[in-house]
Amino acid sequence: MAKIYFIDVTNRDGVQTARLGLAKLEKTMINTYLNEMGVFQSEFGFPTTRHESFYLRANLELARMGVLQPIRLGGWVRAVVEDVERAFQFVPGIKHLNLSISTSDQMIQGKFQGTKSPEDVIGMMVEAVDAARAHGAESVGVNAEDASRADPGFLVAFASAARQHGADRIRYCDTLGYDNPFTIYDAVRTLAGNVGLPVEIHCHGDLGMAVANSLAGAKGAIDGGTDAYINTTINGIGERAGNADLVATALAIIKSKGFAEKYQIGDPIDLTKAWKISRFASYAFGVPIPANQPGVGANVFVHESGIHADAVLKDPGNYELYSFDEVGRGEPEIVESGSEVCSGEYGGISGFKHVMGQMAVRFKGPAQAEKILELARYANVASQRPLVADELLFIAKYPGIAKKLLTLIPPSK
């Protein structure tokens, strides 16, 4: 039976959101949380972007160390041979790539301004796939940008050519959130049934249907005989109206009426990590979690109406589809209201030792403490916000990796 897998794109699509971004240590923490949660792959960045190279290499090193395992780390590049070459030049150890190119008439004409035909687009894509395979890529996904506005026959020809040249998956991109659950089901089932490649479902929320479309698309892929890979972002952060939210999508697959009986997740998702990962992303992006956000919103388990409160006190199942502890909630939050010492870019050794001591971290001597403090200072400079406990613990445990994450070397010319 075909299964559903998650490919989270927070560290690629999420960070493309206007006015938002993440420091490299924050992106690394998101990868660690996704790994803990059981996500199949993180689209962890742009290997053709020079300022990402140290971060990408450092995360691949964490993978080799077994820290980021079993999650896969995949890079996003344009389906252009030159981009593939640059990706392997900047990040030699990269093993997983997604190659993207526009497929709708609107974008082929609107972007290329008459310089490329649909046949040219297929030619560029297969050359890029061949180049990725020649460089030793272990998996290659091909992204059909704006697939929801593309000609269905062209999509089949595009995906068939990708398969013939060794692509592992075809990404059906509802780039503008144009689809609805009925249209995306038909389109993806046709694609899967005619091509036989596993289909990635990449949905945006311009019309508020990203999660519903993701489930419908996954159903279409499985009914068409292939595995489905749903793209998500944490808290739905993404361009314009955002992407399918990781937690909401996982909850919908597992909890919605009758869905999980036939359409199952391939790698188990640990929903008890939902609260932790959503809160961190909210803090790192500086975007509050909406009160009504599924699973993690402030009001999800709050009942005021007399009828509701009475029924929940008798049995929470009366008005709660899932329990708060299933999504990792329930522990009290402690907010300091008196004297507090925190670590920042101008912090000193005494305060830093105090903060780390509260987390039971002990240093071998003054030199080690100073080394970790200096890295923490640089991390604070990069994020411009106090580091959370997990970030400080990461720096203390992997100082060499942290140094690479904090390294930026602009080109000399």
QUIFEN-V116900 format. One record per pair of residues at least 24 apart in sequence whose C-alpha atoms are under 6 Angstrom apart, sorted by sequence separation. I is the first residue (numbers start at 1). J is the second residue. D is the distance in whole Angstrom. If there is no record, write none. Layout:
i=I j=J d=D
i=I j=J d=D
This chain:
i=147 j=172 d=6
i=141 j=167 d=6
i=147 j=173 d=5
i=148 j=174 d=5
i=140 j=167 d=5
i=141 j=168 d=6
i=143 j=170 d=6
i=144 j=171 d=6
i=146 j=173 d=5
i=147 j=174 d=6
i=177 j=204 d=5
i=47 j=75 d=6
i=140 j=168 d=5
i=141 j=169 d=5
i=142 j=170 d=5
i=143 j=171 d=4
i=144 j=172 d=6
i=145 j=173 d=5
i=146 j=174 d=6
i=169 j=197 d=6
i=171 j=199 d=6
i=172 j=200 d=6
i=174 j=202 d=6
i=177 j=205 d=5
i=198 j=226 d=5
i=200 j=228 d=6
i=44 j=73 d=6
i=46 j=75 d=6
i=141 j=170 d=6
i=142 j=171 d=6
i=144 j=173 d=6
i=146 j=175 d=5
i=169 j=198 d=5
i=170 j=199 d=5
i=171 j=200 d=4
i=172 j=201 d=5
i=173 j=202 d=5
i=174 j=203 d=5
i=177 j=206 d=5
i=188 j=217 d=6
i=192 j=221 d=5
i=198 j=227 d=5
i=199 j=228 d=5
i=200 j=229 d=4
i=201 j=230 d=5
i=202 j=231 d=5
i=41 j=71 d=5
i=44 j=74 d=6
i=45 j=75 d=5
i=46 j=76 d=5
i=169 j=199 d=6
i=170 j=200 d=6
i=177 j=207 d=6
i=198 j=228 d=6
i=200 j=230 d=6
i=201 j=231 d=6
i=12 j=43 d=6
i=40 j=71 d=5
i=41 j=72 d=4
i=42 j=73 d=5
i=43 j=74 d=5
i=44 j=75 d=6
i=185 j=216 d=5
i=189 j=220 d=4
i=193 j=224 d=4
i=41 j=73 d=6
i=43 j=75 d=6
i=181 j=213 d=5
i=185 j=217 d=5
i=188 j=220 d=5
i=189 j=221 d=5
i=192 j=224 d=5
i=345 j=377 d=4
i=6 j=39 d=5
i=7 j=40 d=6
i=11 j=44 d=5
i=12 j=45 d=5
i=180 j=213 d=6
i=184 j=217 d=5
i=188 j=221 d=6
i=211 j=244 d=5
i=344 j=377 d=6
i=6 j=40 d=5
i=7 j=41 d=5
i=8 j=42 d=5
i=9 j=43 d=5
i=11 j=45 d=6
i=210 j=244 d=5
i=7 j=42 d=6
i=156 j=191 d=6
i=160 j=195 d=6
i=181 j=216 d=5
i=185 j=220 d=5
i=189 j=224 d=5
i=206 j=241 d=5
i=345 j=380 d=5
i=35 j=71 d=5
i=122 j=158 d=6
i=205 j=241 d=5
i=344 j=380 d=6
i=345 j=381 d=6
i=53 j=90 d=6
i=205 j=242 d=5
i=48 j=86 d=6
i=204 j=242 d=6
i=205 j=243 d=6
i=211 j=249 d=6
i=48 j=87 d=5
i=204 j=243 d=4
i=47 j=87 d=5
i=203 j=243 d=6
i=96 j=137 d=6
i=103 j=144 d=6
i=95 j=137 d=5
i=96 j=138 d=6
i=98 j=140 d=6
i=102 j=144 d=6
i=103 j=145 d=6
i=104 j=146 d=6
i=344 j=386 d=6
i=95 j=138 d=5
i=96 j=139 d=5
i=97 j=140 d=5
i=98 j=141 d=4
i=99 j=142 d=5
i=100 j=143 d=4
i=101 j=144 d=6
i=102 j=145 d=4
i=98 j=142 d=6
i=99 j=143 d=6
i=101 j=145 d=6
i=104 j=149 d=5
i=79 j=125 d=5
i=104 j=150 d=4
i=248 j=294 d=6
i=81 j=128 d=5
i=103 j=150 d=6
i=80 j=128 d=5
i=79 j=128 d=5
i=275 j=327 d=6
i=274 j=327 d=5
i=275 j=328 d=5
i=272 j=326 d=5
i=272 j=327 d=4
i=273 j=328 d=6
i=271 j=327 d=5
i=272 j=328 d=4
i=2 j=222 d=6
i=17 j=238 d=5
i=17 j=239 d=4
i=6 j=229 d=6
i=7 j=230 d=6
i=8 j=231 d=5
i=9 j=232 d=6
i=10 j=233 d=4
i=14 j=237 d=5
i=2 j=226 d=6
i=3 j=227 d=5
i=4 j=228 d=5
i=5 j=229 d=5
i=6 j=230 d=5
i=7 j=231 d=5
i=8 j=232 d=5
i=9 j=233 d=5
i=14 j=238 d=4
i=2 j=227 d=5
i=4 j=229 d=6
i=8 j=233 d=6
i=13 j=238 d=6
i=38 j=269 d=5
i=37 j=269 d=6
i=37 j=270 d=5
i=37 j=273 d=6
i=4 j=264 d=6
i=5 j=265 d=6
i=3 j=264 d=5
i=4 j=265 d=5
i=5 j=266 d=6
i=3 j=265 d=6
i=4 j=266 d=5
i=3 j=266 d=5
i=58 j=401 d=6
i=54 j=404 d=6
i=55 j=405 d=5
i=23 j=382 d=6
i=23 j=383 d=5
i=24 j=405 d=6
